[in-house]
Amino acid sequence: MNPKHNGHGLPFEILKWSLLIYTGYRSLDILMTTAPSDNLISVIPGLLGLDVGVLVWSHLYEKKAEGNQATLAALMTVCDIIGVGLSLLADSLMHSGQAATYKDFIGVVSVWAVGIIIFLNFVAGVIYPMLSPAAERARKEKELNAAYELKRKEAEHDLALAQLDLANARTNSAARDLRLKATGLLFAGNPDASPTPTQAPAIGMAKGMGGPLADIPTEDEIRRVMEHMKQTGGGDPK
């Protein structure tokens, strides 16, 4: 933060406020003279955007502004000083014998220059709080929170996929175990006997699961093979 000064001495303050009163009067005069009516409401914004604006922005630059705020305050101080100078010059010409000669210049200053400077003061007044360190920290924290939330969602998605892969692996393993059990029951059973209540579901699932064990022989095929082996003494079926 810029160090706060305790003033620059009485002579400086007298000079500053004397010149401010003078330039303020000249700015007010040209604004009232060129305004569409004598209504002060139409000229006060112009005065605030010129002489008062110089004091406000210079005060902010010297004692309050930080970082980008200081840059904005310095630019607006220069902008308002230029506006005060143009108003002072236009008002001086208006009350001189050359008013008719510089009528166009006086009109441009009182309408365009003052209008633009008022608008710039309005814009700067809106932007100034947005450039404060607190606002910048809040904006960065919001960006970090958004990035963290995105990474968290990506991690949750990856975890869900991993859990799904694990569940599929467990299901496939259980299916293989069931096929092996069903095959063992078929070959170990009595070929002349009907499948037991325990064997029957295993046989059906072994045939319906798919995969390499889906082609296991049926009960009838095993019975025929066993009968043939008994008749031929263990030879290969023809």
LINNOR-V874187 format. One record per residue. SS is DSSP state (H for helix, E for strand, - for the rest). NEAR is the number of other ideal C-beta (glycine too) atoms within 8 Angstrom. Layout:
ss:SS near:NEAR
ss:SS near:NEAR
This chain:
ss:- near:3
ss:- near:10
ss:- near:4
ss:- near:5
ss:- near:7
ss:- near:3
ss:- near:6
ss:- near:5
ss:- near:6
ss:H near:5
ss:H near:6
ss:H near:9
ss:H near:10
ss:H near:8
ss:H near:8
ss:H near:8
ss:H near:8
ss:H near:8
ss:H near:8
ss:H near:11
ss:H near:8
ss:H near:8
ss:H near:13
ss:H near:12
ss:H near:8
ss:H near:12
ss:H near:16
ss:H near:10
ss:H near:9
ss:H near:15
ss:H near:15
ss:H near:10
ss:H near:9
ss:H near:9
ss:- near:10
ss:- near:3
ss:- near:5
ss:- near:5
ss:- near:7
ss:- near:7
ss:H near:5
ss:H near:10
ss:H near:12
ss:H near:8
ss:H near:8
ss:H near:11
ss:H near:13
ss:H near:10
ss:H near:14
ss:- near:17
ss:H near:12
ss:H near:10
ss:H near:14
ss:H near:13
ss:H near:9
ss:H near:8
ss:H near:14
ss:H near:10
ss:H near:9
ss:H near:12
ss:H near:13
ss:H near:8
ss:H near:8
ss:H near:10
ss:- near:11
ss:- near:9
ss:- near:9
ss:H near:7
ss:H near:13
ss:H near:11
ss:H near:8
ss:H near:13
ss:H near:15
ss:H near:10
ss:H near:9
ss:H near:13
ss:H near:12
ss:H near:8
ss:H near:11
ss:H near:16
ss:H near:9
ss:H near:9
ss:H near:14
ss:H near:13
ss:H near:8
ss:H near:10
ss:H near:18
ss:H near:11
ss:H near:9
ss:H near:14
ss:H near:13
ss:H near:9
ss:H near:12
ss:H near:11
ss:- near:6
ss:- near:7
ss:- near:3
ss:- near:7
ss:- near:11
ss:- near:5
ss:- near:5
ss:- near:11
ss:H near:8
ss:H near:6
ss:H near:9
ss:H near:14
ss:H near:9
ss:H near:9
ss:H near:14
ss:H near:13
ss:H near:9
ss:H near:7
ss:H near:12
ss:H near:15
ss:H near:8
ss:H near:8
ss:H near:15
ss:H near:12
ss:H near:8
ss:H near:11
ss:H near:14
ss:H near:8
ss:H near:8
ss:H near:12
ss:H near:7
ss:H near:8
ss:H near:9
ss:H near:13
ss:H near:7
ss:H near:7
ss:H near:11
ss:- near:10
ss:H near:7
ss:H near:6
ss:H near:10
ss:H near:11
ss:H near:8
ss:H near:8
ss:H near:8
ss:H near:8
ss:H near:8
ss:H near:8
ss:H near:8
ss:H near:8
ss:H near:8
ss:H near:8
ss:H near:8
ss:H near:8
ss:H near:8
ss:H near:8
ss:H near:8
ss:H near:8
ss:H near:8
ss:H near:8
ss:H near:8
ss:H near:8
ss:H near:8
ss:H near:8
ss:H near:8
ss:H near:8
ss:H near:8
ss:H near:8
ss:H near:8
ss:H near:8
ss:H near:8
ss:H near:8
ss:H near:8
ss:H near:8
ss:H near:8
ss:H near:8
ss:H near:8
ss:H near:8
ss:H near:8
ss:H near:8
ss:H near:10
ss:H near:10
ss:H near:8
ss:H near:12
ss:H near:15
ss:H near:9
ss:H near:9
ss:H near:15
ss:H near:11
ss:H near:8
ss:H near:12
ss:H near:14
ss:H near:7
ss:H near:5
ss:- near:11
ss:- near:4
ss:- near:8
ss:- near:4
ss:- near:7
ss:- near:3
ss:- near:8
ss:- near:8
ss:H near:5
ss:H near:7
ss:H near:12
ss:H near:9
ss:H near:8
ss:H near:12
ss:H near:14
ss:H near:8
ss:H near:11
ss:H near:15
ss:H near:9
ss:H near:7
ss:- near:11
ss:- near:4
ss:- near:8
ss:H near:4
ss:H near:12
ss:H near:11
ss:H near:4
ss:- near:11
ss:- near:6
ss:- near:8
ss:H near:9
ss:H near:6
ss:H near:8
ss:H near:12
ss:H near:10
ss:H near:9
ss:H near:10
ss:H near:9
ss:H near:9
ss:H near:9
ss:H near:11
ss:H near:7
ss:H near:6
ss:H near:8
ss:- near:6
ss:- near:4
ss:- near:6
ss:- near:3
ss:- near:8
ss:- near:2
